[in-house]
Amino acid sequence: MTDKIVKSLGAHPYLWMLFLCLLQNLFFMGAIENIPNNMLWLAEFLVLGGIACVILHFYHSGKLDKKKVSEWGTCASGVYFCHSGKLDKKKACTYGVLAVIADFILLILYSKSNNPGIWHFAGGCALLCGFYRIADKQNFRRQINSLLILGIGFFLKLYYILGTSVYTRQHDMGKFEGESGHAAYIEYLAVNHHLADFDVRERRQFYHPPLHHALSALWVYINETFLNTGRNPARESIQTLTLFYSMCIMITGYKILRHFKLDGKALYIPLLLISFHPTFILFGGCINNDILSVVFIMGAVLCTLKWIDTPNLKNILNIALCIGFGMMTKLSSALIAPPVALVFLIVLIRNFKTKGKELFKQFVLFGCLCAPLGLWYQVRSYLKWKVPFNYVQEMSTSLAQYLGNEKFIDRITDFSGYQFNSVYEQWYSADKPGSYNEHNPIIALMKNALFGEYINETTFKDFPFVNKISFILFWLNVLIALCALICLILVCFRKNHLMKPIEKAFLFSFYAVMMVSIYKMSADYKFTCTMNFRYIMPTVILGALGMGLILKQVHEKDAQKGELAIKISGGASLLFAVCTSVIYLMLCYTKG
């Protein structure tokens, strides 16, 4: 049975993730406090039913036994499992009774806990580890190990959204009852069932293309109309969608790593960094359009890599859909377009004599599909209200975060020591002596990639030890990010069999486009908030890919050096995952 599940997960990972997110939405509605009482009882019946099924399975298959202490040593419970022997009725009943008693004891402790979210996280990880224990790791080792890494990352993200309101640590949120912001945009579509019939520049964030906001509005409507959840739970549950989007990025990241045939620890180490990177936790709970745009951007990357291998109509139309829907979510998704165009140009030049006509037809169909999807909203806004295609709402220069008084060259070359006194992003406050605005883009990016804009020393006043862990995570991330960039450069600019030259040109040009874009935006829009890692989230996956490929190459050339590199990088990535987990578990932990 576990073999069938693993095969199905491998064949339909996005559908499985959608099913899992929909299932958890029925229980949580986006927040711990929204759990219906009847759902808790249903969960209990499911748990007890699952326990009964496992015991009956082992009873009938004769695969569970208690081994002698002399053979296996001792442990706290004294219970040992193996894959031989027979589970008789007496043992089956004993295990069943003990499991029921343990379940109800845990239920009582859960009901009295001030932190039920941590119980759900622990329970989810326990279920995942149980599945890992009984699954066929001999034939599906890579799939099972990857599932464990991505699964624990999923439960950490789920824990975060359950403890984080749609009004907490958001970007340009506004209010659902308000006139501006992403929440107001979603609310407008949910209530009026049509696009804005006024100049979109009159309300902040309404100039964005509507795909994410329309999906969120539809989600709110379904929850209110068909599930009868009520107003607030329906809006909280929008985080179910963003959780799903975040996990789609994880799955696509895994597929990109596997595209280059990474396996073993050369796969698990970069996958660990991707699964536990804080930016995907933070934006798994943000209801703006950033996370969905990254879904389509990374989808375009994967589809382009497939098209390079097999340049057929199906693959190029998939690229068109990803870029088109990405631009329908957020216009900046077009950053992937120049690297894709570079790939198209290289393939056309190489195959002009033999396949030029066929490729030209593909490009025409690509444009006919991608351009209308990606630009129709901008065309609509221009025709109705003369809104420029590249319109971005201006911010007031009177804001405290305005950086226009500093020269850009001074900002990007300033690495003064005082900027590293805190690992959290700094914002100027007149009430806080010595405060300042982050002004160096690379320093700001390294900070808010891990902690966002809203986490600082005061966030963990009840748990001061977390600030020390944050310090470790920051400097560890600096080292990992530097190594990842070096690895990506080595992979792309040195001769090797790891990547085709066209793949090197594609991935490195995409990385370069993102970095040039973030620096240009920092120069054009002189505010601290523009130097945010959310604009370059795909660099995490590209850097992790570079690390994995270099680990693979080193191990192939010299097994001894490869093992040393794997131990060092594996230890660093594991410490990275542990530090991230502790920080974000404590972030939503209520002291009581």
Secondary structure, DSSP 4 states (H G I P E B T S, - for coil): -HHHHHHHHHH-HHHHHHHHHHHHHHHHTTSGGG--HHHHHHHHHHHHHHHHHHHHHHHHHT------HHHH---SS-----SSS---HHHHHHHHHHHHHHHHHHHHHHHH-S-HHHHHHHHHHHHHHHHHHHS-TTTSHHHHHHHHHHHHHHHHHHHHHHTS-TTSS-SS---TTSSSSHHHHHHHHHHHSS---S-GGGSTTTTS-SHHHHHHHHHHHHHHHTS---HHHHHHTHHHHHHHHHHHHHHHHHHHHHHTT--THHHHHHHHHHHT-HHHHHTTS--SSHHHHHHHHHHHHHHHHHHHHS--HHHHHHHHHHHHHHHHH-GGGGGGHHHHHHHHHHHHHHTHHHHHHHHHHHHHHHHHHHHHHHHHHHHHHHHHH---TT------TTSTTB-TTS-HHHHHH---GGGGS-SSPP---TTSTT------HHHHHHHHHHHTTT--GGGGTT-THHHHHHHHHHHHHHHHHHHHHHHHHHHHHS--SSS-HHHHHHHHHHHHHHHHHHHHHHHHS-BGGGS-GGGGTTHHHHHHHHHHHHHHHHHHH-HHHHHHHHHHHHHHHHHHHHHHHHHHHHHTPPP-
